[in-house]
Amino acid sequence: MKYSFTPRGVCASRIEFELEDGIVRNLRFTRGCDGNAKGIGRLAEGMPAATLIEKLSGTDCGGKGTSCPDQLALALRAAMERQ
């Protein structure tokens, strides 16, 4: 199933991904740090959402209290709750 999430407090304006039996597919960030967003997408491809949530939750960027990885964890948690 496809999901779209609007992150808050970060440079990215949208996070889109698919979840197939709890596995992350086709992760894309709109805006944000291009290289980091692409890297996160490549690392996340094929990984269990639960593992990503565990590893990425609470990641801070420049003292903002959140980050694109942290926002991804929030998006994945929300998507899993909807399944």
PDB file of N, CA, C and O in Angstrom:
ATOM      1  N   MET A   1       0.836  -1.168   0.000  1.00  0.00           N
ATOM      2  CA  MET A   1       0.000   0.000   0.000  1.00  0.00           C
ATOM      3  C   MET A   1       0.889   1.241   0.000  1.00  0.00           C
ATOM      4  O   MET A   1       1.927   1.264   0.661  1.00  0.00           O
ATOM      5  N   LYS A   2       0.483   2.267  -0.738  1.00  0.00           N
ATOM      6  CA  LYS A   2       1.244   3.514  -0.828  1.00  0.00           C
ATOM      7  C   LYS A   2       0.852   4.462   0.300  1.00  0.00           C
ATOM      8  O   LYS A   2      -0.313   4.550   0.687  1.00  0.00           O
ATOM      9  N   TYR A   3       1.856   5.168   0.816  1.00  0.00           N
ATOM     10  CA  TYR A   3       1.645   6.143   1.881  1.00  0.00           C
ATOM     11  C   TYR A   3       2.358   7.441   1.544  1.00  0.00           C
ATOM     12  O   TYR A   3       3.393   7.452   0.877  1.00  0.00           O
ATOM     13  N   SER A   4       1.778   8.530   2.021  1.00  0.00           N
ATOM     14  CA  SER A   4       2.364   9.856   1.868  1.00  0.00           C
ATOM     15  C   SER A   4       2.287  10.545   3.221  1.00  0.00           C
ATOM     16  O   SER A   4       1.253  10.502   3.888  1.00  0.00           O
ATOM     17  N   PHE A   5       3.379  11.176   3.623  1.00  0.00           N
ATOM     18  CA  PHE A   5       3.475  11.788   4.947  1.00  0.00           C
ATOM     19  C   PHE A   5       4.067  13.180   4.798  1.00  0.00           C
ATOM     20  O   PHE A   5       5.034  13.368   4.061  1.00  0.00           O
ATOM     21  N   THR A   6       3.498  14.149   5.485  1.00  0.00           N
ATOM     22  CA  THR A   6       4.027  15.516   5.498  1.00  0.00           C
ATOM     23  C   THR A   6       4.853  15.702   6.770  1.00  0.00           C
ATOM     24  O   THR A   6       4.294  15.812   7.861  1.00  0.00           O
ATOM     25  N   PRO A   7       6.178  15.737   6.638  1.00  0.00           N
ATOM     26  CA  PRO A   7       7.030  15.893   7.814  1.00  0.00           C
ATOM     27  C   PRO A   7       6.977  17.314   8.368  1.00  0.00           C
ATOM     28  O   PRO A   7       6.617  18.259   7.666  1.00  0.00           O
ATOM     29  N   ARG A   8       7.342  17.442   9.631  1.00  0.00           N
ATOM     30  CA  ARG A   8       7.361  18.752  10.299  1.00  0.00           C
ATOM     31  C   ARG A   8       8.725  19.001  10.916  1.00  0.00           C
ATOM     32  O   ARG A   8       9.345  18.095  11.473  1.00  0.00           O
ATOM     33  N   GLY A   9       9.184  20.241  10.810  1.00  0.00           N
ATOM     34  CA  GLY A   9      10.437  20.640  11.444  1.00  0.00           C
ATOM     35  C   GLY A   9      11.695  20.254  10.694  1.00  0.00           C
ATOM     36  O   GLY A   9      12.794  20.338  11.241  1.00  0.00           O
ATOM     37  N   VAL A  10      11.548  19.827   9.439  1.00  0.00           N
ATOM     38  CA  VAL A  10      12.708  19.435   8.633  1.00  0.00           C
ATOM     39  C   VAL A  10      12.619  20.078   7.257  1.00  0.00           C
ATOM     40  O   VAL A  10      11.607  20.689   6.913  1.00  0.00           O
ATOM     41  N   CYS A  11      13.675  19.939   6.478  1.00  0.00           N
ATOM     42  CA  CYS A  11      13.721  20.540   5.138  1.00  0.00           C
ATOM     43  C   CYS A  11      12.851  19.798   4.124  1.00  0.00           C
ATOM     44  O   CYS A  11      12.325  20.413   3.196  1.00  0.00           O
ATOM     45  N   ALA A  12      12.694  18.491   4.291  1.00  0.00           N
ATOM     46  CA  ALA A  12      11.858  17.715   3.372  1.00  0.00           C
ATOM     47  C   ALA A  12      10.397  18.140   3.517  1.00  0.00           C
ATOM     48  O   ALA A  12       9.931  18.440   4.616  1.00  0.00           O
ATOM     49  N   SER A  13       9.688  18.159   2.396  1.00  0.00           N
ATOM     50  CA  SER A  13       8.282  18.574   2.436  1.00  0.00           C
ATOM     51  C   SER A  13       7.312  17.401   2.281  1.00  0.00           C
ATOM     52  O   SER A  13       6.110  17.559   2.497  1.00  0.00           O
ATOM     53  N   ARG A  14       7.822  16.233   1.912  1.00  0.00           N
ATOM     54  CA  ARG A  14       6.953  15.062   1.742  1.00  0.00           C
ATOM     55  C   ARG A  14       7.808  13.807   1.795  1.00  0.00           C
ATOM     56  O   ARG A  14       8.938  13.785   1.308  1.00  0.00           O
ATOM     57  N   ILE A  15       7.245  12.758   2.398  1.00  0.00           N
ATOM     58  CA  ILE A  15       7.866  11.442   2.404  1.00  0.00           C
ATOM     59  C   ILE A  15       6.832  10.477   1.826  1.00  0.00           C
ATOM     60  O   ILE A  15       5.705  10.390   2.315  1.00  0.00           O
ATOM     61  N   GLU A  16       7.231   9.759   0.785  1.00  0.00           N
ATOM     62  CA  GLU A  16       6.336   8.796   0.152  1.00  0.00           C
ATOM     63  C   GLU A  16       7.015   7.427   0.135  1.00  0.00           C
ATOM     64  O   GLU A  16       8.221   7.322  -0.086  1.00  0.00           O
ATOM     65  N   PHE A  17       6.230   6.392   0.368  1.00  0.00           N
ATOM     66  CA  PHE A  17       6.771   5.039   0.390  1.00  0.00           C
ATOM     67  C   PHE A  17       5.635   4.044   0.244  1.00  0.00           C
ATOM     68  O   PHE A  17       4.457   4.396   0.309  1.00  0.00           O
ATOM     69  N   GLU A  18       6.019   2.799   0.048  1.00  0.00           N
ATOM     70  CA  GLU A  18       5.069   1.698   0.024  1.00  0.00           C
ATOM     71  C   GLU A  18       5.442   0.723   1.124  1.00  0.00           C
ATOM     72  O   GLU A  18       6.619   0.546   1.437  1.00  0.00           O
ATOM     73  N   LEU A  19       4.438   0.093   1.707  1.00  0.00           N
ATOM     74  CA  LEU A  19       4.649  -0.975   2.676  1.00  0.00           C
ATOM     75  C   LEU A  19       4.022  -2.240   2.123  1.00  0.00           C
ATOM     76  O   LEU A  19       2.832  -2.263   1.805  1.00  0.00           O
ATOM     77  N   GLU A  20       4.808  -3.280   2.009  1.00  0.00           N
ATOM     78  CA  GLU A  20       4.334  -4.584   1.559  1.00  0.00           C
ATOM     79  C   GLU A  20       4.668  -5.600   2.641  1.00  0.00           C
ATOM     80  O   GLU A  20       5.831  -5.965   2.812  1.00  0.00           O
ATOM     81  N   ASP A  21       3.667  -6.054   3.362  1.00  0.00           N
ATOM     82  CA  ASP A  21       3.881  -7.004   4.468  1.00  0.00           C
ATOM     83  C   ASP A  21       4.931  -6.495   5.452  1.00  0.00           C
ATOM     84  O   ASP A  21       5.772  -7.258   5.926  1.00  0.00           O
ATOM     85  N   GLY A  22       4.874  -5.196   5.755  1.00  0.00           N
ATOM     86  CA  GLY A  22       5.787  -4.599   6.720  1.00  0.00           C
ATOM     87  C   GLY A  22       7.157  -4.251   6.179  1.00  0.00           C
ATOM     88  O   GLY A  22       8.028  -3.820   6.935  1.00  0.00           O
ATOM     89  N   ILE A  23       7.365  -4.430   4.882  1.00  0.00           N
ATOM     90  CA  ILE A  23       8.653  -4.146   4.243  1.00  0.00           C
ATOM     91  C   ILE A  23       8.547  -2.836   3.461  1.00  0.00           C
ATOM     92  O   ILE A  23       7.574  -2.614   2.739  1.00  0.00           O
ATOM     93  N   VAL A  24       9.554  -1.971   3.609  1.00  0.00           N
ATOM     94  CA  VAL A  24       9.563  -0.661   2.954  1.00  0.00           C
ATOM     95  C   VAL A  24      10.032  -0.793   1.504  1.00  0.00           C
ATOM     96  O   VAL A  24      11.029  -1.450   1.205  1.00  0.00           O
ATOM     97  N   ARG A  25       9.284  -0.150   0.624  1.00  0.00           N
ATOM     98  CA  ARG A  25       9.611  -0.130  -0.804  1.00  0.00           C
ATOM     99  C   ARG A  25       9.446   1.290  -1.342  1.00  0.00           C
ATOM    100  O   ARG A  25       8.608   2.050  -0.856  1.00  0.00           O
ATOM    101  N   ASN A  26      10.241   1.641  -2.336  1.00  0.00           N
ATOM    102  CA  ASN A  26      10.088   2.887  -3.104  1.00  0.00           C
ATOM    103  C   ASN A  26       9.996   4.141  -2.235  1.00  0.00           C
ATOM    104  O   ASN A  26       9.109   4.972  -2.431  1.00  0.00           O
ATOM    105  N   LEU A  27      10.899   4.274  -1.290  1.00  0.00           N
ATOM    106  CA  LEU A  27      10.930   5.439  -0.406  1.00  0.00           C
ATOM    107  C   LEU A  27      11.469   6.654  -1.156  1.00  0.00           C
ATOM    108  O   LEU A  27      12.519   6.583  -1.793  1.00  0.00           O
ATOM    109  N   ARG A  28      10.748   7.758  -1.077  1.00  0.00           N
ATOM    110  CA  ARG A  28      11.168   9.005  -1.729  1.00  0.00           C
ATOM    111  C   ARG A  28      10.901  10.189  -0.804  1.00  0.00           C
ATOM    112  O   ARG A  28       9.846  10.281  -0.177  1.00  0.00           O
ATOM    113  N   PHE A  29      11.872  11.086  -0.731  1.00  0.00           N
ATOM    114  CA  PHE A  29      11.715  12.353  -0.025  1.00  0.00           C
ATOM    115  C   PHE A  29      11.570  13.449  -1.072  1.00  0.00           C
ATOM    116  O   PHE A  29      12.246  13.416  -2.100  1.00  0.00           O
ATOM    117  N   THR A  30      10.703  14.408  -0.824  1.00  0.00           N
ATOM    118  CA  THR A  30      10.603  15.603  -1.656  1.00  0.00           C
ATOM    119  C   THR A  30      11.301  16.730  -0.912  1.00  0.00           C
ATOM    120  O   THR A  30      11.008  16.999   0.253  1.00  0.00           O
ATOM    121  N   ARG A  31      12.219  17.377  -1.596  1.00  0.00           N
ATOM    122  CA  ARG A  31      13.084  18.421  -1.036  1.00  0.00           C
ATOM    123  C   ARG A  31      13.979  17.832   0.043  1.00  0.00           C
ATOM    124  O   ARG A  31      14.103  16.613   0.157  1.00  0.00           O
ATOM    125  N   GLY A  32      14.590  18.680   0.819  1.00  0.00           N
ATOM    126  CA  GLY A  32      15.532  18.215   1.827  1.00  0.00           C
ATOM    127  C   GLY A  32      16.923  18.069   1.242  1.00  0.00           C
ATOM    128  O   GLY A  32      17.185  18.525   0.129  1.00  0.00           O
ATOM    129  N   CYS A  33      17.805  17.443   1.979  1.00  0.00           N
ATOM    130  CA  CYS A  33      19.185  17.223   1.557  1.00  0.00           C
ATOM    131  C   CYS A  33      19.200  16.067   0.564  1.00  0.00           C
ATOM    132  O   CYS A  33      19.020  14.911   0.947  1.00  0.00           O
ATOM    133  N   ASP A  34      19.412  16.378  -0.692  1.00  0.00           N
ATOM    134  CA  ASP A  34      19.257  15.407  -1.777  1.00  0.00           C
ATOM    135  C   ASP A  34      20.062  14.132  -1.560  1.00  0.00           C
ATOM    136  O   ASP A  34      19.514  13.033  -1.655  1.00  0.00           O
ATOM    137  N   GLY A  35      21.335  14.259  -1.275  1.00  0.00           N
ATOM    138  CA  GLY A  35      22.179  13.072  -1.102  1.00  0.00           C
ATOM    139  C   GLY A  35      21.762  12.238   0.092  1.00  0.00           C
ATOM    140  O   GLY A  35      21.695  11.012   0.002  1.00  0.00           O
ATOM    141  N   ASN A  36      21.480  12.888   1.206  1.00  0.00           N
ATOM    142  CA  ASN A  36      21.048  12.159   2.401  1.00  0.00           C
ATOM    143  C   ASN A  36      19.721  11.454   2.155  1.00  0.00           C
ATOM    144  O   ASN A  36      19.544  10.304   2.555  1.00  0.00           O
ATOM    145  N   ALA A  37      18.789  12.139   1.501  1.00  0.00           N
ATOM    146  CA  ALA A  37      17.481  11.547   1.225  1.00  0.00           C
ATOM    147  C   ALA A  37      17.621  10.329   0.322  1.00  0.00           C
ATOM    148  O   ALA A  37      16.978   9.306   0.555  1.00  0.00           O
ATOM    149  N   LYS A  38      18.458  10.432  -0.706  1.00  0.00           N
ATOM    150  CA  LYS A  38      18.681   9.290  -1.596  1.00  0.00           C
ATOM    151  C   LYS A  38      19.347   8.139  -0.842  1.00  0.00           C
ATOM    152  O   LYS A  38      18.999   6.975  -1.037  1.00  0.00           O
ATOM    153  N   GLY A  39      20.302   8.476   0.015  1.00  0.00           N
ATOM    154  CA  GLY A  39      20.985   7.450   0.794  1.00  0.00           C
ATOM    155  C   GLY A  39      20.044   6.725   1.737  1.00  0.00           C
ATOM    156  O   GLY A  39      20.080   5.498   1.830  1.00  0.00           O
ATOM    157  N   ILE A  40      19.213   7.463   2.428  1.00  0.00           N
ATOM    158  CA  ILE A  40      18.232   6.848   3.322  1.00  0.00           C
ATOM    159  C   ILE A  40      17.305   5.938   2.519  1.00  0.00           C
ATOM    160  O   ILE A  40      16.993   4.826   2.947  1.00  0.00           O
ATOM    161  N   GLY A  41      16.872   6.410   1.363  1.00  0.00           N
ATOM    162  CA  GLY A  41      15.992   5.611   0.517  1.00  0.00           C
ATOM    163  C   GLY A  41      16.627   4.297   0.102  1.00  0.00           C
ATOM    164  O   GLY A  41      15.972   3.255   0.116  1.00  0.00           O
ATOM    165  N   ARG A  42      17.884   4.339  -0.261  1.00  0.00           N
ATOM    166  CA  ARG A  42      18.580   3.119  -0.675  1.00  0.00           C
ATOM    167  C   ARG A  42      18.780   2.161   0.492  1.00  0.00           C
ATOM    168  O   ARG A  42      18.622   0.949   0.348  1.00  0.00           O
ATOM    169  N   LEU A  43      19.128   2.714   1.640  1.00  0.00           N
ATOM    170  CA  LEU A  43      19.328   1.865   2.813  1.00  0.00           C
ATOM    171  C   LEU A  43      18.018   1.236   3.295  1.00  0.00           C
ATOM    172  O   LEU A  43      18.001   0.095   3.755  1.00  0.00           O
ATOM    173  N   ALA A  44      16.930   1.989   3.184  1.00  0.00           N
ATOM    174  CA  ALA A  44      15.639   1.516   3.686  1.00  0.00           C
ATOM    175  C   ALA A  44      14.984   0.493   2.773  1.00  0.00           C
ATOM    176  O   ALA A  44      14.164  -0.301   3.234  1.00  0.00           O
ATOM    177  N   GLU A  45      15.322   0.494   1.503  1.00  0.00           N
ATOM    178  CA  GLU A  45      14.684  -0.399   0.532  1.00  0.00           C
ATOM    179  C   GLU A  45      14.803  -1.862   0.963  1.00  0.00           C
ATOM    180  O   GLU A  45      15.903  -2.379   1.158  1.00  0.00           O
ATOM    181  N   GLY A  46      13.665  -2.507   1.107  1.00  0.00           N
ATOM    182  CA  GLY A  46      13.625  -3.923   1.458  1.00  0.00           C
ATOM    183  C   GLY A  46      13.755  -4.219   2.942  1.00  0.00           C
ATOM    184  O   GLY A  46      13.753  -5.383   3.342  1.00  0.00           O
ATOM    185  N   MET A  47      13.869  -3.186   3.762  1.00  0.00           N
ATOM    186  CA  MET A  47      14.013  -3.397   5.206  1.00  0.00           C
ATOM    187  C   MET A  47      12.649  -3.428   5.885  1.00  0.00           C
ATOM    188  O   MET A  47      11.703  -2.796   5.416  1.00  0.00           O
ATOM    189  N   PRO A  48      12.549  -4.161   6.988  1.00  0.00           N
ATOM    190  CA  PRO A  48      11.315  -4.137   7.761  1.00  0.00           C
ATOM    191  C   PRO A  48      11.097  -2.749   8.374  1.00  0.00           C
ATOM    192  O   PRO A  48      12.026  -2.147   8.912  1.00  0.00           O
ATOM    193  N   ALA A  49       9.877  -2.259   8.288  1.00  0.00           N
ATOM    194  CA  ALA A  49       9.545  -0.949   8.851  1.00  0.00           C
ATOM    195  C   ALA A  49       9.860  -0.909  10.342  1.00  0.00           C
ATOM    196  O   ALA A  49      10.343   0.107  10.843  1.00  0.00           O
ATOM    197  N   ALA A  50       9.596  -1.996  11.052  1.00  0.00           N
ATOM    198  CA  ALA A  50       9.838  -2.030  12.496  1.00  0.00           C
ATOM    199  C   ALA A  50      11.317  -1.810  12.819  1.00  0.00           C
ATOM    200  O   ALA A  50      11.645  -1.145  13.801  1.00  0.00           O
ATOM    201  N   THR A  51      12.192  -2.354  12.012  1.00  0.00           N
ATOM    202  CA  THR A  51      13.639  -2.175  12.211  1.00  0.00           C
ATOM    203  C   THR A  51      14.026  -0.726  11.981  1.00  0.00           C
ATOM    204  O   THR A  51      14.797  -0.156  12.753  1.00  0.00           O
ATOM    205  N   LEU A  52      13.497  -0.130  10.931  1.00  0.00           N
ATOM    206  CA  LEU A  52      13.792   1.274  10.638  1.00  0.00           C
ATOM    207  C   LEU A  52      13.275   2.183  11.746  1.00  0.00           C
ATOM    208  O   LEU A  52      13.963   3.125  12.141  1.00  0.00           O
ATOM    209  N   ILE A  53      12.092   1.920  12.245  1.00  0.00           N
ATOM    210  CA  ILE A  53      11.537   2.732  13.336  1.00  0.00           C
ATOM    211  C   ILE A  53      12.466   2.674  14.538  1.00  0.00           C
ATOM    212  O   ILE A  53      12.777   3.702  15.140  1.00  0.00           O
ATOM    213  N   GLU A  54      12.906   1.478  14.884  1.00  0.00           N
ATOM    214  CA  GLU A  54      13.789   1.294  16.033  1.00  0.00           C
ATOM    215  C   GLU A  54      15.108   2.047  15.861  1.00  0.00           C
ATOM    216  O   GLU A  54      15.591   2.678  16.800  1.00  0.00           O
ATOM    217  N   LYS A  55      15.685   1.980  14.674  1.00  0.00           N
ATOM    218  CA  LYS A  55      16.997   2.577  14.433  1.00  0.00           C
ATOM    219  C   LYS A  55      16.965   4.093  14.210  1.00  0.00           C
ATOM    220  O   LYS A  55      17.921   4.788  14.555  1.00  0.00           O
ATOM    221  N   LEU A  56      15.871   4.609  13.636  1.00  0.00           N
ATOM    222  CA  LEU A  56      15.832   6.013  13.232  1.00  0.00           C
ATOM    223  C   LEU A  56      15.126   6.943  14.221  1.00  0.00           C
ATOM    224  O   LEU A  56      15.374   8.149  14.218  1.00  0.00           O
ATOM    225  N   SER A  57      14.257   6.400  15.059  1.00  0.00           N
ATOM    226  CA  SER A  57      13.511   7.236  16.012  1.00  0.00           C
ATOM    227  C   SER A  57      14.454   8.029  16.901  1.00  0.00           C
ATOM    228  O   SER A  57      15.423   7.494  17.440  1.00  0.00           O
ATOM    229  N   GLY A  58      14.156   9.298  17.042  1.00  0.00           N
ATOM    230  CA  GLY A  58      14.927  10.157  17.931  1.00  0.00           C
ATOM    231  C   GLY A  58      16.175  10.762  17.317  1.00  0.00           C
ATOM    232  O   GLY A  58      16.892  11.494  17.999  1.00  0.00           O
ATOM    233  N   THR A  59      16.460  10.481  16.054  1.00  0.00           N
ATOM    234  CA  THR A  59      17.622  11.077  15.394  1.00  0.00           C
ATOM    235  C   THR A  59      17.400  12.582  15.275  1.00  0.00           C
ATOM    236  O   THR A  59      16.361  13.030  14.791  1.00  0.00           O
ATOM    237  N   ASP A  60      18.388  13.354  15.721  1.00  0.00           N
ATOM    238  CA  ASP A  60      18.280  14.815  15.729  1.00  0.00           C
ATOM    239  C   ASP A  60      19.149  15.427  14.636  1.00  0.00           C
ATOM    240  O   ASP A  60      20.217  14.904  14.318  1.00  0.00           O
ATOM    241  N   CYS A  61      18.692  16.523  14.070  1.00  0.00           N
ATOM    242  CA  CYS A  61      19.454  17.252  13.053  1.00  0.00           C
ATOM    243  C   CYS A  61      19.650  18.693  13.530  1.00  0.00           C
ATOM    244  O   CYS A  61      18.692  19.464  13.594  1.00  0.00           O
ATOM    245  N   GLY A  62      20.866  19.045  13.858  1.00  0.00           N
ATOM    246  CA  GLY A  62      21.194  20.422  14.211  1.00  0.00           C
ATOM    247  C   GLY A  62      20.419  20.999  15.383  1.00  0.00           C
ATOM    248  O   GLY A  62      20.160  22.202  15.414  1.00  0.00           O
ATOM    249  N   GLY A  63      20.047  20.171  16.340  1.00  0.00           N
ATOM    250  CA  GLY A  63      19.328  20.651  17.520  1.00  0.00           C
ATOM    251  C   GLY A  63      17.858  20.946  17.280  1.00  0.00           C
ATOM    252  O   GLY A  63      17.222  21.614  18.095  1.00  0.00           O
ATOM    253  N   LYS A  64      17.309  20.460  16.172  1.00  0.00           N
ATOM    254  CA  LYS A  64      15.891  20.707  15.852  1.00  0.00           C
ATOM    255  C   LYS A  64      14.943  19.838  16.673  1.00  0.00           C
ATOM    256  O   LYS A  64      13.747  20.119  16.760  1.00  0.00           O
ATOM    257  N   GLY A  65      15.491  18.776  17.278  1.00  0.00           N
ATOM    258  CA  GLY A  65      14.642  17.848  18.007  1.00  0.00           C
ATOM    259  C   GLY A  65      14.033  16.787  17.104  1.00  0.00           C
ATOM    260  O   GLY A  65      13.294  15.921  17.573  1.00  0.00           O
ATOM    261  N   THR A  66      14.330  16.846  15.837  1.00  0.00           N
ATOM    262  CA  THR A  66      13.869  15.863  14.867  1.00  0.00           C
ATOM    263  C   THR A  66      14.816  15.893  13.680  1.00  0.00           C
ATOM    264  O   THR A  66      15.786  16.650  13.673  1.00  0.00           O
ATOM    265  N   SER A  67      14.538  15.077  12.686  1.00  0.00           N
ATOM    266  CA  SER A  67      15.348  14.992  11.468  1.00  0.00           C
ATOM    267  C   SER A  67      14.527  14.261  10.424  1.00  0.00           C
ATOM    268  O   SER A  67      13.449  13.748  10.723  1.00  0.00           O
ATOM    269  N   CYS A  68      15.025  14.210   9.216  1.00  0.00           N
ATOM    270  CA  CYS A  68      14.326  13.430   8.184  1.00  0.00           C
ATOM    271  C   CYS A  68      14.240  11.952   8.574  1.00  0.00           C
ATOM    272  O   CYS A  68      13.180  11.352   8.392  1.00  0.00           O
ATOM    273  N   PRO A  69      15.314  11.332   9.106  1.00  0.00           N
ATOM    274  CA  PRO A  69      15.174   9.945   9.551  1.00  0.00           C
ATOM    275  C   PRO A  69      14.135   9.785  10.678  1.00  0.00           C
ATOM    276  O   PRO A  69      13.370   8.820  10.682  1.00  0.00           O
ATOM    277  N   ASP A  70      14.110  10.718  11.618  1.00  0.00           N
ATOM    278  CA  ASP A  70      13.126  10.668  12.696  1.00  0.00           C
ATOM    279  C   ASP A  70      11.710  10.822  12.144  1.00  0.00           C
ATOM    280  O   ASP A  70      10.792  10.130  12.584  1.00  0.00           O
ATOM    281  N   GLN A  71      11.534  11.726  11.184  1.00  0.00           N
ATOM    282  CA  GLN A  71      10.223  11.916  10.570  1.00  0.00           C
ATOM    283  C   GLN A  71       9.814  10.677   9.774  1.00  0.00           C
ATOM    284  O   GLN A  71       8.634  10.331   9.728  1.00  0.00           O
ATOM    285  N   LEU A  72      10.781  10.013   9.151  1.00  0.00           N
ATOM    286  CA  LEU A  72      10.487   8.758   8.462  1.00  0.00           C
ATOM    287  C   LEU A  72       9.989   7.720   9.462  1.00  0.00           C
ATOM    288  O   LEU A  72       9.029   7.001   9.187  1.00  0.00           O
ATOM    289  N   ALA A  73      10.634   7.642  10.613  1.00  0.00           N
ATOM    290  CA  ALA A  73      10.185   6.697  11.637  1.00  0.00           C
ATOM    291  C   ALA A  73       8.741   6.996  12.051  1.00  0.00           C
ATOM    292  O   ALA A  73       7.938   6.078  12.217  1.00  0.00           O
ATOM    293  N   LEU A  74       8.416   8.265  12.215  1.00  0.00           N
ATOM    294  CA  LEU A  74       7.035   8.641  12.550  1.00  0.00           C
ATOM    295  C   LEU A  74       6.067   8.241  11.443  1.00  0.00           C
ATOM    296  O   LEU A  74       4.973   7.746  11.714  1.00  0.00           O
ATOM    297  N   ALA A  75       6.477   8.460  10.194  1.00  0.00           N
ATOM    298  CA  ALA A  75       5.626   8.109   9.046  1.00  0.00           C
ATOM    299  C   ALA A  75       5.398   6.602   8.982  1.00  0.00           C
ATOM    300  O   ALA A  75       4.281   6.147   8.735  1.00  0.00           O
ATOM    301  N   LEU A  76       6.453   5.838   9.205  1.00  0.00           N
ATOM    302  CA  LEU A  76       6.333   4.381   9.178  1.00  0.00           C
ATOM    303  C   LEU A  76       5.451   3.874  10.313  1.00  0.00           C
ATOM    304  O   LEU A  76       4.636   2.973  10.113  1.00  0.00           O
ATOM    305  N   ARG A  77       5.608   4.443  11.485  1.00  0.00           N
ATOM    306  CA  ARG A  77       4.766   4.046  12.628  1.00  0.00           C
ATOM    307  C   ARG A  77       3.303   4.314  12.326  1.00  0.00           C
ATOM    308  O   ARG A  77       2.448   3.467  12.584  1.00  0.00           O
ATOM    309  N   ALA A  78       3.009   5.494  11.779  1.00  0.00           N
ATOM    310  CA  ALA A  78       1.625   5.848  11.447  1.00  0.00           C
ATOM    311  C   ALA A  78       1.072   4.903  10.380  1.00  0.00           C
ATOM    312  O   ALA A  78      -0.083   4.486  10.466  1.00  0.00           O
ATOM    313  N   ALA A  79       1.875   4.563   9.383  1.00  0.00           N
ATOM    314  CA  ALA A  79       1.429   3.658   8.325  1.00  0.00           C
ATOM    315  C   ALA A  79       1.150   2.263   8.880  1.00  0.00           C
ATOM    316  O   ALA A  79       0.165   1.625   8.508  1.00  0.00           O
ATOM    317  N   MET A  80       2.009   1.803   9.757  1.00  0.00           N
ATOM    318  CA  MET A  80       1.803   0.478  10.324  1.00  0.00           C
ATOM    319  C   MET A  80       0.543   0.426  11.182  1.00  0.00           C
ATOM    320  O   MET A  80      -0.146  -0.593  11.220  1.00  0.00           O
ATOM    321  N   GLU A  81       0.246   1.516  11.863  1.00  0.00           N
ATOM    322  CA  GLU A  81      -0.977   1.581  12.667  1.00  0.00           C
ATOM    323  C   GLU A  81      -2.223   1.532  11.801  1.00  0.00           C
ATOM    324  O   GLU A  81      -3.266   1.050  12.243  1.00  0.00           O
ATOM    325  N   ARG A  82      -2.128   2.027  10.568  1.00  0.00           N
ATOM    326  CA  ARG A  82      -3.266   2.032   9.648  1.00  0.00           C
ATOM    327  C   ARG A  82      -3.478   0.687   8.972  1.00  0.00           C
ATOM    328  O   ARG A  82      -4.554   0.424   8.434  1.00  0.00           O
ATOM    329  N   GLN A  83      -2.462  -0.164   8.996  1.00  0.00           N
ATOM    330  CA  GLN A  83      -2.592  -1.457   8.312  1.00  0.00           C
ATOM    331  C   GLN A  83      -3.372  -2.443   9.142  1.00  0.00           C
ATOM    332  O   GLN A  83      -3.576  -3.581   8.718  1.00  0.00           O
TER     333      GLN A  83
END
